[in-house]
Amino acid sequence: MDGEDDAPKSLMEEMYANGIEGVDDAPSSSTSTTIRKNRPIISGEQLDIEAYAALYSGRTKIMRLIFLADHCDNSGMQLEALRMAYDELKKGENTQLFREVVQKIDGRLGPNYSTDATWCAKVDGKADQRKDKLESELNAYRTNLIKESIRMGYNDFGDFYYAHGALGDAFKSYVRTRDYCTTSKHIIQMCLSAILVSIEMGQFAHVTSYVSKAEQTPEALDPPTIAKLRCAAGLAHLEAKKYKLAARKFLEVGPELGNSYSEVIAPQDISYSSNAFTLQNKVIDNINFRNFLELVPEVRELINDFYSSHYASCLEYLGNLKSNLMLDIHIHDHVETLYDQIRSKALIQYTHPFVSVDMRMMADAFKTSVAGLEKELESLITDNQIQARIDSHNKILYARHADQRNATFQRVLQTGNEFDWDVRAMLLRANLLKHEYNLRASRKI
């Protein structure tokens, strides 16, 4: 990879060593290379389910455990996740989800984790009584036409349905409180409740809508609420595959969030959800976001490696994180796409500064074969993401740099033509006004 064919070999090797780790012919005398080789890489150990579940609360904690059990290949982790989901459900009132978890366990955890018919009947009985009480109270509020009481009645109904897993009814109840909101804080509360249920249902169009509604009442927004809205907007953009917008929203989340939104997302998830597509000064140099990166050092290191052109180390971090990301309820569908785009961006960034690139050395830097790298580069050239041509015989990539001299002359000529056109148009208008052409035309009419 050099601009001149007679570049000294030592200099070429130094230039080629972008991120090469563990390559036999890489220089071993460099201090920085030695330090990078000795730096520990995150291991591919299995996920600590107990620590993972402790990051969340409410329904999302249970749903994440169930998701983990459904998508994990390790039977021990599956059973551990189902056991924790069972115990968590026994603390709540969602008997339908409880029965589903028992069915998934299928007796593999012994008699203590079987269907508890007595508990289910007791919870369902209390639920019927509670529902009758809420209905009678709401009817009384409607009769008395007390807006605040009606709002609270619908809000209580929403909480009731949400606790019992009736998400559709919960959403309707929360939305009905909108007509009875008397303050900005009530509107914010309604929006946050609707957003929470919409995320659980996977209706991210509703999430975007209610985030927008909440942001229209800025006087009632405190920093933690703003952080919650940005998290919700980030998840909505992620689901819509608008990855850059999602990353920017997560980067705007302030440290005020803390663990206050654990019913939706954990602070560590925000680090995972921001990726290498955002600008360096928005990630590494972002003081507020640095707090989230400290929670997940692997993400901080891979971003640093990406912008330092240490691609082998960056891709190794990504590879070790992949198994855990595939178990995330929101990110799993996007992992392959994001990984491909990050790798493509790394390839583009690697080739950009040079006139020619030795594909053998580049393949070593990206821990891949020359044939595989050639196919990747062909795809990027076809998509017009890299302006280059490949010498398949010598395995060299030659950049196609535009003729800057010719391009400059073309721009000058275009600017001159545009100026000439503008001057002619102004002269024509001046002559029309001078001879009162518009006035004469109006008189004829």
BELURDA-V38377 format. One record per residue. N is the residue number from 1. RES is the residue in three letters. SS is DSSP state (a for helix, b for strand, c for the rest). OMEGA is omega in whole degrees, -180 to 180 (* if undefined). Layout:
# BELURDA-V38377
n->N res->RES ss->SS omega->OMEGA
n->N res->RES ss->SS omega->OMEGA
This chain:
# BELURDA-V38377
n->1 res->MET ss->c omega->-174
n->2 res->ASP ss->c omega->177
n->3 res->GLY ss->c omega->-180
n->4 res->GLU ss->c omega->-175
n->5 res->ASP ss->c omega->-175
n->6 res->ASP ss->c omega->179
n->7 res->ALA ss->c omega->180
n->8 res->PRO ss->c omega->-176
n->9 res->LYS ss->a omega->-179
n->10 res->SER ss->a omega->179
n->11 res->LEU ss->a omega->179
n->12 res->MET ss->a omega->-180
n->13 res->GLU ss->a omega->179
n->14 res->GLU ss->a omega->179
n->15 res->MET ss->a omega->-177
n->16 res->TYR ss->a omega->-171
n->17 res->ALA ss->c omega->180
n->18 res->ASN ss->c omega->173
n->19 res->GLY ss->c omega->-178
n->20 res->ILE ss->c omega->178
n->21 res->GLU ss->c omega->178
n->22 res->GLY ss->c omega->178
n->23 res->VAL ss->c omega->-172
n->24 res->ASP ss->c omega->-175
n->25 res->ASP ss->c omega->178
n->26 res->ALA ss->c omega->-179
n->27 res->PRO ss->c omega->-178
n->28 res->SER ss->c omega->-176
n->29 res->SER ss->c omega->-177
n->30 res->SER ss->c omega->-180
n->31 res->THR ss->a omega->-178
n->32 res->SER ss->a omega->179
n->33 res->THR ss->a omega->179
n->34 res->THR ss->a omega->180
n->35 res->ILE ss->a omega->-178
n->36 res->ARG ss->a omega->179
n->37 res->LYS ss->a omega->-177
n->38 res->ASN ss->a omega->-178
n->39 res->ARG ss->c omega->-177
n->40 res->PRO ss->c omega->175
n->41 res->ILE ss->c omega->180
n->42 res->ILE ss->c omega->-177
n->43 res->SER ss->c omega->180
n->44 res->GLY ss->c omega->-179
n->45 res->GLU ss->c omega->-178
n->46 res->GLN ss->c omega->-175
n->47 res->LEU ss->c omega->174
n->48 res->ASP ss->c omega->-171
n->49 res->ILE ss->a omega->-178
n->50 res->GLU ss->a omega->178
n->51 res->ALA ss->a omega->179
n->52 res->TYR ss->a omega->-178
n->53 res->ALA ss->a omega->-179
n->54 res->ALA ss->c omega->179
n->55 res->LEU ss->c omega->-172
n->56 res->TYR ss->c omega->178
n->57 res->SER ss->c omega->176
n->58 res->GLY ss->a omega->-175
n->59 res->ARG ss->a omega->-178
n->60 res->THR ss->a omega->177
n->61 res->LYS ss->a omega->180
n->62 res->ILE ss->a omega->-178
n->63 res->MET ss->a omega->178
n->64 res->ARG ss->a omega->177
n->65 res->LEU ss->a omega->178
n->66 res->ILE ss->a omega->178
n->67 res->PHE ss->a omega->179
n->68 res->LEU ss->a omega->180
n->69 res->ALA ss->a omega->-178
n->70 res->ASP ss->a omega->-172
n->71 res->HIS ss->a omega->-179
n->72 res->CYS ss->c omega->180
n->73 res->ASP ss->c omega->-178
n->74 res->ASN ss->c omega->-176
n->75 res->SER ss->a omega->178
n->76 res->GLY ss->a omega->177
n->77 res->MET ss->a omega->178
n->78 res->GLN ss->a omega->-178
n->79 res->LEU ss->a omega->178
n->80 res->GLU ss->a omega->179
n->81 res->ALA ss->a omega->180
n->82 res->LEU ss->a omega->178
n->83 res->ARG ss->a omega->180
n->84 res->MET ss->a omega->177
n->85 res->ALA ss->a omega->178
n->86 res->TYR ss->a omega->-179
n->87 res->ASP ss->a omega->-179
n->88 res->GLU ss->a omega->-180
n->89 res->LEU ss->a omega->179
n->90 res->LYS ss->a omega->178
n->91 res->LYS ss->c omega->-176
n->92 res->GLY ss->c omega->-174
n->93 res->GLU ss->c omega->-177
n->94 res->ASN ss->c omega->-177
n->95 res->THR ss->a omega->-180
n->96 res->GLN ss->a omega->178
n->97 res->LEU ss->a omega->178
n->98 res->PHE ss->a omega->179
n->99 res->ARG ss->a omega->178
n->100 res->GLU ss->a omega->179
n->101 res->VAL ss->a omega->178
n->102 res->VAL ss->a omega->178
n->103 res->GLN ss->a omega->178
n->104 res->LYS ss->a omega->179
n->105 res->ILE ss->a omega->174
n->106 res->ASP ss->c omega->175
n->107 res->GLY ss->c omega->-176
n->108 res->ARG ss->c omega->180
n->109 res->LEU ss->c omega->177
n->110 res->GLY ss->c omega->-175
n->111 res->PRO ss->a omega->-179
n->112 res->ASN ss->a omega->-179
n->113 res->TYR ss->a omega->177
n->114 res->SER ss->c omega->-180
n->115 res->THR ss->c omega->178
n->116 res->ASP ss->c omega->-175
n->117 res->ALA ss->a omega->-179
n->118 res->THR ss->a omega->179
n->119 res->TRP ss->a omega->-180
n->120 res->CYS ss->a omega->-179
n->121 res->ALA ss->a omega->-180
n->122 res->LYS ss->a omega->-180
n->123 res->VAL ss->a omega->180
n->124 res->ASP ss->a omega->178
n->125 res->GLY ss->a omega->178
n->126 res->LYS ss->a omega->180
n->127 res->ALA ss->a omega->179
n->128 res->ASP ss->a omega->179
n->129 res->GLN ss->a omega->-180
n->130 res->ARG ss->a omega->-180
n->131 res->LYS ss->a omega->179
n->132 res->ASP ss->a omega->180
n->133 res->LYS ss->a omega->180
n->134 res->LEU ss->a omega->179
n->135 res->GLU ss->a omega->-180
n->136 res->SER ss->a omega->178
n->137 res->GLU ss->a omega->-180
n->138 res->LEU ss->a omega->178
n->139 res->ASN ss->a omega->179
n->140 res->ALA ss->a omega->178
n->141 res->TYR ss->a omega->179
n->142 res->ARG ss->a omega->-180
n->143 res->THR ss->a omega->-178
n->144 res->ASN ss->a omega->177
n->145 res->LEU ss->c omega->177
n->146 res->ILE ss->c omega->-172
n->147 res->LYS ss->a omega->-178
n->148 res->GLU ss->a omega->179
n->149 res->SER ss->a omega->178
n->150 res->ILE ss->a omega->178
n->151 res->ARG ss->a omega->180
n->152 res->MET ss->a omega->178
n->153 res->GLY ss->a omega->177
n->154 res->TYR ss->a omega->179
n->155 res->ASN ss->a omega->177
n->156 res->ASP ss->a omega->177
n->157 res->PHE ss->a omega->178
n->158 res->GLY ss->a omega->178
n->159 res->ASP ss->a omega->180
n->160 res->PHE ss->a omega->-179
n->161 res->TYR ss->a omega->-180
n->162 res->TYR ss->a omega->-180
n->163 res->ALA ss->a omega->-178
n->164 res->HIS ss->c omega->174
n->165 res->GLY ss->c omega->178
n->166 res->ALA ss->c omega->-171
n->167 res->LEU ss->a omega->179
n->168 res->GLY ss->a omega->178
n->169 res->ASP ss->a omega->178
n->170 res->ALA ss->a omega->-180
n->171 res->PHE ss->a omega->-180
n->172 res->LYS ss->a omega->-179
n->173 res->SER ss->a omega->179
n->174 res->TYR ss->a omega->-178
n->175 res->VAL ss->a omega->180
n->176 res->ARG ss->a omega->178
n->177 res->THR ss->a omega->-176
n->178 res->ARG ss->a omega->-178
n->179 res->ASP ss->a omega->-176
n->180 res->TYR ss->a omega->177
n->181 res->CYS ss->c omega->-178
n->182 res->THR ss->c omega->179
n->183 res->THR ss->c omega->178
n->184 res->SER ss->a omega->179
n->185 res->LYS ss->a omega->177
n->186 res->HIS ss->a omega->179
n->187 res->ILE ss->a omega->179
n->188 res->ILE ss->a omega->179
n->189 res->GLN ss->a omega->178
n->190 res->MET ss->a omega->-179
n->191 res->CYS ss->a omega->180
n->192 res->LEU ss->a omega->178
n->193 res->SER ss->a omega->179
n->194 res->ALA ss->a omega->179
n->195 res->ILE ss->a omega->-179
n->196 res->LEU ss->a omega->-179
n->197 res->VAL ss->a omega->-180
n->198 res->SER ss->a omega->177
n->199 res->ILE ss->a omega->179
n->200 res->GLU ss->a omega->-180
n->201 res->MET ss->a omega->-177
n->202 res->GLY ss->c omega->179
n->203 res->GLN ss->c omega->-172
n->204 res->PHE ss->a omega->172
n->205 res->ALA ss->a omega->176
n->206 res->HIS ss->a omega->180
n->207 res->VAL ss->a omega->179
n->208 res->THR ss->a omega->-178
n->209 res->SER ss->a omega->-176
n->210 res->TYR ss->a omega->171
n->211 res->VAL ss->a omega->178
n->212 res->SER ss->a omega->178
n->213 res->LYS ss->a omega->-180
n->214 res->ALA ss->a omega->-178
n->215 res->GLU ss->a omega->178
n->216 res->GLN ss->c omega->176
n->217 res->THR ss->c omega->-174
n->218 res->PRO ss->a omega->-177
n->219 res->GLU ss->a omega->-178
n->220 res->ALA ss->a omega->-176
n->221 res->LEU ss->c omega->173
n->222 res->ASP ss->c omega->-176
n->223 res->PRO ss->a omega->178
n->224 res->PRO ss->a omega->179
n->225 res->THR ss->a omega->177
n->226 res->ILE ss->a omega->179
n->227 res->ALA ss->a omega->178
n->228 res->LYS ss->a omega->-179
n->229 res->LEU ss->a omega->179
n->230 res->ARG ss->a omega->175
n->231 res->CYS ss->a omega->-180
n->232 res->ALA ss->a omega->178
n->233 res->ALA ss->a omega->178
n->234 res->GLY ss->a omega->178
n->235 res->LEU ss->a omega->179
n->236 res->ALA ss->a omega->177
n->237 res->HIS ss->a omega->179
n->238 res->LEU ss->a omega->180
n->239 res->GLU ss->a omega->179
n->240 res->ALA ss->c omega->180
n->241 res->LYS ss->c omega->173
n->242 res->LYS ss->c omega->-167
n->243 res->TYR ss->a omega->180
n->244 res->LYS ss->a omega->178
n->245 res->LEU ss->a omega->179
n->246 res->ALA ss->a omega->-180
n->247 res->ALA ss->a omega->-180
n->248 res->ARG ss->a omega->178
n->249 res->LYS ss->a omega->179
n->250 res->PHE ss->a omega->178
n->251 res->LEU ss->a omega->179
n->252 res->GLU ss->c omega->-180
n->253 res->VAL ss->c omega->-179
n->254 res->GLY ss->c omega->180
n->255 res->PRO ss->a omega->179
n->256 res->GLU ss->a omega->-178
n->257 res->LEU ss->a omega->-179
n->258 res->GLY ss->c omega->177
n->259 res->ASN ss->c omega->-174
n->260 res->SER ss->c omega->-179
n->261 res->TYR ss->c omega->-176
n->262 res->SER ss->c omega->176
n->263 res->GLU ss->c omega->179
n->264 res->VAL ss->c omega->-171
n->265 res->ILE ss->c omega->177
n->266 res->ALA ss->c omega->179
n->267 res->PRO ss->a omega->179
n->268 res->GLN ss->a omega->-179
n->269 res->ASP ss->a omega->-180
n->270 res->ILE ss->a omega->177
n->271 res->SER ss->a omega->179
n->272 res->TYR ss->a omega->-173
n->273 res->SER ss->a omega->173
n->274 res->SER ss->c omega->-174
n->275 res->ASN ss->c omega->-172
n->276 res->ALA ss->c omega->-180
n->277 res->PHE ss->c omega->179
n->278 res->THR ss->c omega->-177
n->279 res->LEU ss->c omega->-177
n->280 res->GLN ss->a omega->-177
n->281 res->ASN ss->a omega->177
n->282 res->LYS ss->a omega->-178
n->283 res->VAL ss->a omega->-173
n->284 res->ILE ss->c omega->-176
n->285 res->ASP ss->c omega->179
n->286 res->ASN ss->c omega->-175
n->287 res->ILE ss->a omega->-179
n->288 res->ASN ss->a omega->-177
n->289 res->PHE ss->a omega->180
n->290 res->ARG ss->a omega->179
n->291 res->ASN ss->a omega->178
n->292 res->PHE ss->a omega->179
n->293 res->LEU ss->a omega->179
n->294 res->GLU ss->a omega->178
n->295 res->LEU ss->a omega->180
n->296 res->VAL ss->c omega->-175
n->297 res->PRO ss->a omega->-179
n->298 res->GLU ss->a omega->180
n->299 res->VAL ss->a omega->178
n->300 res->ARG ss->a omega->-178
n->301 res->GLU ss->a omega->-178
n->302 res->LEU ss->a omega->177
n->303 res->ILE ss->a omega->176
n->304 res->ASN ss->a omega->180
n->305 res->ASP ss->a omega->-179
n->306 res->PHE ss->a omega->-177
n->307 res->TYR ss->a omega->174
n->308 res->SER ss->c omega->179
n->309 res->SER ss->c omega->173
n->310 res->HIS ss->c omega->-169
n->311 res->TYR ss->a omega->-180
n->312 res->ALA ss->a omega->179
n->313 res->SER ss->a omega->179
n->314 res->CYS ss->a omega->-178
n->315 res->LEU ss->a omega->177
n->316 res->GLU ss->a omega->174
n->317 res->TYR ss->a omega->-180
n->318 res->LEU ss->a omega->179
n->319 res->GLY ss->a omega->-180
n->320 res->ASN ss->a omega->178
n->321 res->LEU ss->a omega->-169
n->322 res->LYS ss->a omega->-176
n->323 res->SER ss->a omega->179
n->324 res->ASN ss->a omega->178
n->325 res->LEU ss->a omega->179
n->326 res->MET ss->c omega->179
n->327 res->LEU ss->c omega->178
n->328 res->ASP ss->c omega->-172
n->329 res->ILE ss->c omega->-178
n->330 res->HIS ss->c omega->-171
n->331 res->ILE ss->c omega->-167
n->332 res->HIS ss->a omega->-179
n->333 res->ASP ss->a omega->-172
n->334 res->HIS ss->a omega->-174
n->335 res->VAL ss->a omega->-177
n->336 res->GLU ss->a omega->-180
n->337 res->THR ss->a omega->-179
n->338 res->LEU ss->a omega->179
n->339 res->TYR ss->a omega->179
n->340 res->ASP ss->a omega->-178
n->341 res->GLN ss->a omega->178
n->342 res->ILE ss->a omega->179
n->343 res->ARG ss->a omega->178
n->344 res->SER ss->a omega->179
n->345 res->LYS ss->a omega->178
n->346 res->ALA ss->a omega->178
n->347 res->LEU ss->a omega->179
n->348 res->ILE ss->a omega->-178
n->349 res->GLN ss->a omega->-180
n->350 res->TYR ss->a omega->-174
n->351 res->THR ss->a omega->-169
n->352 res->HIS ss->a omega->-172
n->353 res->PRO ss->c omega->-166
n->354 res->PHE ss->c omega->176
n->355 res->VAL ss->c omega->179
n->356 res->SER ss->b omega->-177
n->357 res->VAL ss->b omega->174
n->358 res->ASP ss->b omega->-174
n->359 res->MET ss->a omega->178
n->360 res->ARG ss->a omega->179
n->361 res->MET ss->a omega->179
n->362 res->MET ss->a omega->178
n->363 res->ALA ss->a omega->176
n->364 res->ASP ss->a omega->-178
n->365 res->ALA ss->a omega->-178
n->366 res->PHE ss->c omega->177
n->367 res->LYS ss->c omega->179
n->368 res->THR ss->c omega->178
n->369 res->SER ss->c omega->179
n->370 res->VAL ss->a omega->179
n->371 res->ALA ss->a omega->178
n->372 res->GLY ss->a omega->178
n->373 res->LEU ss->a omega->-180
n->374 res->GLU ss->a omega->178
n->375 res->LYS ss->a omega->178
n->376 res->GLU ss->a omega->-180
n->377 res->LEU ss->a omega->177
n->378 res->GLU ss->a omega->180
n->379 res->SER ss->a omega->-180
n->380 res->LEU ss->a omega->178
n->381 res->ILE ss->a omega->179
n->382 res->THR ss->a omega->179
n->383 res->ASP ss->c omega->178
n->384 res->ASN ss->c omega->177
n->385 res->GLN ss->c omega->175
n->386 res->ILE ss->c omega->177
n->387 res->GLN ss->c omega->-176
n->388 res->ALA ss->b omega->173
n->389 res->ARG ss->b omega->-174
n->390 res->ILE ss->b omega->170
n->391 res->ASP ss->b omega->-174
n->392 res->SER ss->c omega->-179
n->393 res->HIS ss->c omega->-178
n->394 res->ASN ss->c omega->180
n->395 res->LYS ss->c omega->178
n->396 res->ILE ss->b omega->177
n->397 res->LEU ss->b omega->180
n->398 res->TYR ss->b omega->180
n->399 res->ALA ss->b omega->175
n->400 res->ARG ss->c omega->180
n->401 res->HIS ss->c omega->-180
n->402 res->ALA ss->c omega->177
n->403 res->ASP ss->c omega->-175
n->404 res->GLN ss->a omega->-179
n->405 res->ARG ss->a omega->-180
n->406 res->ASN ss->a omega->-179
n->407 res->ALA ss->a omega->180
n->408 res->THR ss->a omega->178
n->409 res->PHE ss->a omega->-180
n->410 res->GLN ss->a omega->179
n->411 res->ARG ss->a omega->179
n->412 res->VAL ss->a omega->179
n->413 res->LEU ss->a omega->179
n->414 res->GLN ss->a omega->179
n->415 res->THR ss->a omega->178
n->416 res->GLY ss->a omega->179
n->417 res->ASN ss->a omega->179
n->418 res->GLU ss->a omega->178
n->419 res->PHE ss->a omega->178
n->420 res->ASP ss->a omega->179
n->421 res->TRP ss->a omega->-179
n->422 res->ASP ss->a omega->-180
n->423 res->VAL ss->a omega->178
n->424 res->ARG ss->a omega->180
n->425 res->ALA ss->a omega->179
n->426 res->MET ss->a omega->178
n->427 res->LEU ss->a omega->178
n->428 res->LEU ss->a omega->180
n->429 res->ARG ss->a omega->180
n->430 res->ALA ss->a omega->179
n->431 res->ASN ss->a omega->178
n->432 res->LEU ss->a omega->179
n->433 res->LEU ss->a omega->-178
n->434 res->LYS ss->a omega->-178
n->435 res->HIS ss->c omega->176
n->436 res->GLU ss->c omega->-177
n->437 res->TYR ss->a omega->-179
n->438 res->ASN ss->a omega->-180
n->439 res->LEU ss->a omega->178
n->440 res->ARG ss->a omega->180
n->441 res->ALA ss->a omega->-179
n->442 res->SER ss->a omega->179
n->443 res->ARG ss->a omega->179
n->444 res->LYS ss->a omega->179
n->445 res->ILE ss->c omega->*
